[in-house]
């Protein structure tokens, strides 16, 4: 079966094909059983009916993106080809990128990041589990900041278990805040990336942003808030239960962790795996599992994790 698919605007065709036809080559890889050629202002397709329909729909989506002057990447092609995305989502771009007042733009990089952001939007509680470098914490903080700056919540609460919270923490110099800060540096770094250090300090002073160790969450009810538990693999089942029961009205929770990097003492068992499996069937709770192939920090990280033995 053959199909000719015309593109109305020449600029759109150039954007769809990508630099040095990078996108065209990627499309061909997604449909190896279909012949795909471009001549003039049209795609010429030759293959099975199902593949031609999928490619036709994909080209329509990419054309719409190009008409909005959006940069098209192979990652966009993969996402649009894998999931049903309507025209409104493409035009609004709310499931593909987040923009911030300081000019920072965060774009999702792969299919699981799309599912993650989609879950953050639609679910009350989201578990993001998988290896380091997949953007679990980064996207979670990005989403929390967006909720706060758009006044959809009144507070961000970021927390991590301080695994060495016994003697070693006690021997660190300074007051309580200075002892805890080393455990929370990655969260500060992410916040400052989206808001700048002055705005972060201002929000912390107003208590619109709280960054606290997990042990200090007990006894609280958090309403109108976005609450993130990072490094949850270092939490026990009782700690995760305590965290989840802090959920108040109009709040969202995000729990992130890497189940292969558990630092708890030998006698303690991580509660992340059991809790996310037990809760995954509850409506409004979603689990997104990242793979080594989703690592965006550096391609070498994925190879390192594949080569090294798993530590559970």
C-alpha positions in Angstrom: 0.0 0.0 0.0 1.3 3.5 -0.9 0.5 6.9 0.5 1.5 10.4 -0.3 1.4 12.8 2.7 1.9 16.5 1.8 3.2 19.2 4.1 1.7 22.6 3.6 4.5 24.8 4.8 8.1 24.3 3.7 9.4 25.5 7.0 7.4 22.9 8.8 8.9 20.1 6.6 12.4 21.3 7.5 11.6 21.3 11.2 10.0 17.8 10.9 13.0 16.4 9.1 15.5 17.8 11.7 19.1 18.9 11.3 20.8 16.8 8.6 17.6 14.7 8.4 18.1 13.4 12.0 14.4 13.1 12.7 13.7 11.4 9.3 16.3 8.8 10.1 14.7 8.2 13.5 11.2 7.9 12.0 12.5 5.3 9.6 14.0 3.3 12.6 10.5 3.3 14.2 9.0 1.8 11.1 11.6 -0.5 9.7 9.0 -2.4 7.5 7.9 0.8 5.7 9.7 2.7 3.0 9.7 6.4 3.8 11.0 9.0 1.3 10.7 12.7 1.1 10.4 14.5 -2.3 9.5 18.2 -2.6 6.8 19.0 0.0 5.6 15.4 0.6 6.3 12.2 2.3 6.0 9.1 0.1 5.1 6.0 2.1 5.0 2.3 1.1 4.1 -0.4 3.6 1.3 -2.0 5.5 -2.0 -0.1 6.2 -1.5 0.0 10.0 2.0 1.4 9.7 0.9 4.0 7.1 -1.9 5.2 9.4 0.4 5.5 12.4 3.0 7.5 10.3 0.3 9.7 8.9 -1.0 10.5 12.4 2.6 11.1 13.6 3.3 13.5 10.7 0.1 15.4 11.5 1.2 15.8 15.1 4.8 16.9 14.1 3.3 19.4 11.6 1.2 20.9 14.4 4.3 21.2 16.6 6.3 22.8 13.7 3.5 25.3 13.1 3.9 26.4 16.7 7.6 27.0 16.1 8.4 24.2 18.5 11.8 22.5 18.1 11.3 18.8 17.2 13.6 16.2 18.5 13.8 12.4 18.2 12.5 12.2 21.8 9.4 14.1 20.7 8.9 11.6 17.8 9.2 8.6 20.2 6.6 10.1 22.6 4.1 11.1 19.9 4.4 7.7 18.3 3.9 5.8 21.5 1.1 7.6 23.2 -2.2 9.1 22.1 -1.8 12.9 22.5 -4.5 15.2 21.4 -4.2 18.5 19.6 -5.0 20.5 22.7 -2.0 19.0 24.5 0.3 19.8 21.7 -0.9 23.4 21.4 -0.8 24.0 25.2 2.5 22.1 25.6 1.7 21.5 29.2 2.7 17.8 29.0 6.0 18.4 27.3 7.7 21.3 28.9 7.6 23.7 31.8 8.8 27.4 31.7 10.0 29.5 34.6 10.3 33.2 35.3 14.1 33.1 35.2 14.0 31.8 31.6 14.6 28.2 32.4 12.7 25.8 30.2 12.5 22.1 31.2 11.5 19.7 28.4 10.9 16.0 28.9 13.4 13.7 27.3 11.8 10.3 26.9 8.6 8.3 27.2 8.9 7.6 30.9 9.5 11.2 31.7 6.3 12.0 29.7 4.4 9.4 31.8 5.9 10.8 35.0 4.9 14.4 34.2 1.4 13.1 33.1 1.1 11.3 36.4 2.2 14.3 38.4 -0.6 16.3 36.7 -3.3 13.7 37.1 -2.6 11.8 40.3 -2.6 12.8 44.0 0.4 10.6 44.8 3.1 9.6 42.4 6.0 7.2 42.9 9.0 7.7 40.6 11.4 4.8 41.0 14.5 3.9 39.0 18.2 4.5 38.6 20.2 7.7 39.2 20.2 10.2 36.4 16.7 9.7 35.0 15.4 13.0 36.2 13.1 11.7 39.0 14.0 14.4 41.6 14.7 17.1 39.1 11.3 16.9 37.5 9.6 16.5 40.8 11.1 19.7 42.1 10.4 21.4 38.8 6.7 20.4 39.0 6.5 21.5 42.7 7.9 24.9 41.8 5.5 25.3 39.0 2.6 24.6 41.3 3.8 27.1 43.8 4.5 29.9 41.4 1.1 29.4 39.7 -0.5 29.5 43.2 -2.0 26.1 42.8 -0.5 25.2 46.2 0.6 27.4 49.1 3.7 25.5 50.2 6.4 23.1 49.0 7.7 20.6 51.5 10.8 18.7 50.5 12.2 15.9 52.7 14.8 13.2 52.7 15.7 10.5 55.2 18.9 11.4 57.0 20.3 7.9 57.0 23.2 8.7 59.3 20.9 10.6 61.7 22.4 8.9 64.8 25.9 9.5 66.3 27.5 10.7 63.1 24.9 13.5 62.6 25.3 14.4 66.3 29.0 14.9 65.9 28.7 17.3 63.0 29.6 20.9 64.0 27.0 23.6 64.2 23.3 23.8 65.1 20.6 21.5 64.0 20.1 23.2 60.6 23.8 23.1 59.8 23.9 19.4 60.7 21.0 18.6 58.5 21.9 20.8 55.5 24.5 18.4 54.0 21.7 15.8 53.4 19.5 18.3 51.7 21.9 20.0 49.4 20.6 18.3 46.2 17.1 19.7 46.9 18.5 23.2 47.5 20.4 23.0 44.2 17.3 22.0 42.2 15.2 24.8 43.8 17.8 27.4 43.0 18.1 26.3 39.4 14.4 27.1 38.9 14.0 30.1 41.2 17.4 31.6 42.0 18.9 31.7 45.4 17.3 35.0 46.5 13.8 33.9 45.7 14.4 30.5 47.3 15.6 32.3 50.5 12.6 34.6 50.4 10.2 31.6 50.1 12.0 29.7 52.9 11.8 32.8 55.1 8.0 33.0 54.5 7.8 29.2 55.1 6.3 28.8 51.6 9.2 26.3 51.1 10.3 23.9 53.8 13.2 21.5 53.5 13.3 19.1 56.4 14.5 15.7 57.3 11.9 12.9 57.2 12.0 12.5 61.0 10.5 16.0 61.5 7.4 15.2 59.5 5.6 13.3 62.2 2.5 14.8 63.7 1.8 17.2 60.8 -1.1 17.5 58.4 0.0 19.2 55.1 -2.8 20.8 53.2 -2.5 23.0 50.0 1.0 21.7 49.6 3.2 19.7 47.2 5.3 17.3 49.3 8.3 15.4 48.0 10.0 12.5 49.7 13.4 12.0 47.9 15.7 9.0 48.4 12.8 7.0 49.7 14.7 3.8 49.3 16.4 4.8 52.6 13.1 4.9 54.4 11.6 2.1 56.4 8.0 1.0 55.8 6.9 2.7 59.0 8.5 6.0 57.9 6.9 5.9 54.4 3.5 5.1 56.1 4.1 8.1 58.4 4.9 10.3 55.4 1.9 9.3 53.4 -0.5 9.9 56.2 0.6 13.6 56.4 -1.5 14.2 53.2 -4.1 16.9 53.7 -6.7 18.5 51.4 -5.7 19.9 48.0 -2.2 18.4 48.3 0.0 16.3 46.1 2.8 13.9 47.1 5.8 12.7 45.1 8.0 9.8 46.3 11.2 9.1 44.5 13.9 6.5 45.0 16.4 4.0 43.5 15.8 0.6 44.9 19.3 -0.5 43.9 21.0 2.1 46.2 19.8 1.3 49.7 22.0 2.7 52.4 20.0 1.6 55.4 21.8 -0.5 58.1 21.6 -4.2 57.5 18.9 -4.8 60.1 16.5 -2.3 58.6 14.5 -3.1 55.4 13.6 -0.4 52.9 9.8 0.2 52.6 9.9 1.7 49.1 9.3 -1.5 47.1 6.6 -3.0 49.3 4.7 0.3 49.7 4.6 1.3 46.0 3.5 -2.3 45.0 0.8 -2.3 47.7 -0.5 1.1 46.7 -0.3 0.9 42.9 -3.8 -0.3 42.5 -5.4 2.6 44.4 -7.0 5.2 42.2 -5.1 8.5 42.2 -1.8 6.8 43.1 0.5 6.1 40.2 3.9 4.4 39.9 6.3 5.3 37.1 9.3 3.0 36.8 12.4 4.4 35.0 14.9 2.1 33.3 18.7 2.5 32.6 17.8 3.5 29.1 16.0 6.6 30.5 19.2 8.0 32.0 19.9 11.5 30.7 22.6 12.6 33.1 25.4 11.1 30.9 25.1 8.1 28.6 28.1 6.6 30.4 26.0 6.4 33.7 23.7 3.8 32.1 26.7 1.6 31.1 28.2 1.9 34.6 24.9 0.7 36.2 24.6 -2.2 33.7 28.2 -3.3 34.5 28.2 -3.0 38.3 26.4 -5.5 40.5 23.0 -4.6 41.8 22.8 -3.6 45.4 19.4 -4.2 47.0 
